[in-house]
């Protein structure tokens, strides 16, 4: 019975983020602010309005928010990609709640994103991973999905170092 319940949870639907989801997304995001960056409610609402793709799994076991090259977004990481790629989808944040880890949610969100991006005529998905503080689990996860390192930077006045990754998507 436990295995059936775990399988059922792993296959929760992927749904579009709605305004009603924002309080829970904000809480989950800010619980992981060291990895993602802190957001205020107004900023989250603005970003979700700009998002190319924003989805959640379950009541909020996981979420992802991405932007394409046309977004009005001032993140130094997003701007790094904008300076180098004429068209791209940038994964700004993906987070899985602690109690939902190990269920494949992040992989499912990325796979759904790849399909969505391809249907929209995009050919590359990009992201960054913290180098300082290090995030080896994220490095390994992105490598397993086919991302390759395309650059690095020190940002936020030298307080953070990141590696930039890209993954081509094709039909």
KOLKE-658953 format. One line per 10 residues: number of its first residue (from 1); their letters; for each residue x, y, z of C-alpha. Coordinates in Angstrom, 3 decimals. Layout:
// residues N
NUM	a	X:Y:Z  ...;
// end
This chain:
// residues 171
1	xxxxxxxxxx	0.000:0.000:0.000  2.835:2.404:0.809  4.440:1.803:-2.608  1.120:2.588:-4.346  0.748:5.830:-2.379  4.328:6.861:-3.209  3.768:6.080:-6.903  0.527:8.084:-6.877  2.306:11.075:-5.356  5.139:10.819:-7.884;
11	xxxxxxxxxx	2.616:11.119:-10.702  0.790:14.185:-9.439  -0.124:16.390:-12.392  2.007:19.284:-13.561  -0.195:22.388:-13.480  0.212:26.023:-14.473  0.962:28.334:-11.577  -2.016:30.548:-10.751  -2.282:33.686:-8.601  -3.828:31.541:-5.844;
21	xxxxxxxxxx	-0.545:29.581:-5.663  1.586:32.638:-4.972  1.552:32.579:-1.128  2.706:28.953:-1.044  5.283:29.516:-3.795  6.629:32.523:-1.915  6.983:30.508:1.302  8.693:27.601:-0.480  10.978:29.945:-2.417  12.005:31.897:0.651;
31	xxxxxxxxxx	12.638:28.715:2.635  15.334:28.076:0.000  16.488:31.687:-0.434  20.181:30.770:-0.052  19.973:28.699:-3.236  17.347:30.748:-5.093  17.276:34.327:-3.746  14.709:35.943:-1.495  11.525:37.295:-3.082  8.883:39.721:-1.872;
41	xxxxxxxxxx	5.246:39.171:-2.883  5.210:42.029:-5.419  8.400:40.803:-7.087  7.071:37.240:-7.308  3.844:38.458:-8.939  5.831:40.500:-11.460  8.119:37.567:-12.290  5.232:35.161:-12.730  3.620:37.636:-15.139  6.877:37.723:-17.143;
51	xxxxxxxxxx	7.463:33.960:-17.029  7.716:31.876:-20.183  6.845:28.741:-18.230  5.768:28.500:-14.561  4.438:25.189:-13.285  3.837:23.367:-10.041  3.324:19.798:-8.937  0.662:18.996:-6.369  -0.512:21.553:-3.837  3.086:22.658:-4.030;
61	xxxxxxxxxx	5.496:19.791:-3.823  7.641:21.499:-6.479  7.676:24.472:-8.805  9.676:25.880:-11.692  9.798:29.383:-13.167  11.513:30.220:-16.458  11.899:33.176:-18.808  12.599:33.545:-22.492  14.867:36.134:-24.085  12.084:38.735:-24.240;
71	xxxxxxxxxx	11.345:38.867:-20.508  11.703:42.111:-18.596  14.057:40.673:-16.019  17.160:42.196:-14.466  18.827:39.151:-12.921  22.574:39.209:-13.664  22.361:35.532:-14.616  19.509:36.068:-17.062  21.304:39.079:-18.526  24.475:36.990:-18.981;
81	xxxxxxxxxx	22.539:34.644:-21.272  20.769:37.508:-23.047  24.159:38.977:-24.003  25.222:35.676:-25.592  22.136:33.998:-27.067  19.535:35.584:-29.349  16.884:33.044:-28.274  16.827:30.926:-25.139  14.772:29.775:-22.188  16.333:30.521:-18.817;
91	xxxxxxxxxx	15.447:28.418:-15.781  15.400:30.967:-12.995  14.339:28.716:-10.171  13.182:25.211:-9.501  12.551:23.956:-5.998  11.198:20.782:-4.468  9.790:20.791:-0.945  11.900:18.767:1.486  9.202:16.167:2.116  8.737:15.652:-1.652;
101	xxxxxxxxxx	12.386:15.112:-2.602  13.404:11.909:-4.307  10.137:11.546:-6.230  11.460:12.746:-9.589  9.570:16.048:-9.529  12.460:18.216:-10.732  13.189:15.850:-13.617  9.504:15.807:-14.622  9.326:19.605:-14.544  12.434:19.895:-16.730;
111	xxxxxxxxxx	11.169:17.292:-19.204  7.840:19.106:-19.464  9.711:22.395:-19.922  11.807:20.890:-22.735  8.607:19.817:-24.534  6.993:23.222:-24.008  10.101:25.084:-25.203  10.405:22.913:-28.297  6.744:23.532:-29.203  7.433:27.279:-28.811;
121	xxxxxxxxxx	10.303:27.096:-31.305  13.099:27.381:-28.761  16.299:25.393:-29.271  18.225:25.957:-26.025  17.432:25.867:-22.306  19.838:27.566:-19.911  20.366:27.818:-16.163  22.957:28.588:-13.535  24.131:26.603:-10.528  25.906:28.009:-7.512;
131	xxxxxxxxxx	29.637:27.374:-7.498  30.041:29.292:-4.239  28.365:28.217:-2.103  28.759:24.921:-3.955  25.802:22.815:-5.046  27.261:19.479:-6.268  23.872:17.752:-6.283  22.521:20.351:-8.701  25.645:20.105:-10.861  25.186:16.325:-11.119;
141	xxxxxxxxxx	21.437:16.629:-11.762  21.918:19.100:-14.617  24.735:17.051:-16.142  22.458:13.990:-16.113  19.838:16.011:-18.027  22.391:16.894:-20.710  23.376:20.409:-19.634  26.963:21.479:-20.313  28.880:24.317:-18.723  29.129:27.390:-20.964;
151	xxxxxxxxxx	30.589:29.982:-18.569  30.880:31.280:-15.045  30.699:34.520:-13.102  31.104:36.110:-9.718  28.018:38.171:-8.880  26.392:40.181:-6.100  29.530:42.088:-5.228  31.649:38.960:-4.996  29.319:37.189:-2.553  28.267:34.479:-4.987;
161	xxxxxxxxxx	29.893:32.512:-7.794  27.879:30.631:-10.407  28.380:28.262:-13.323  26.254:28.757:-16.427  24.801:25.746:-18.205  23.013:25.217:-21.513  21.204:22.283:-23.067  20.162:22.136:-26.703  16.649:20.805:-27.294  15.596:19.139:-30.485;
171	x	12.609:17.187:-31.739;
// end
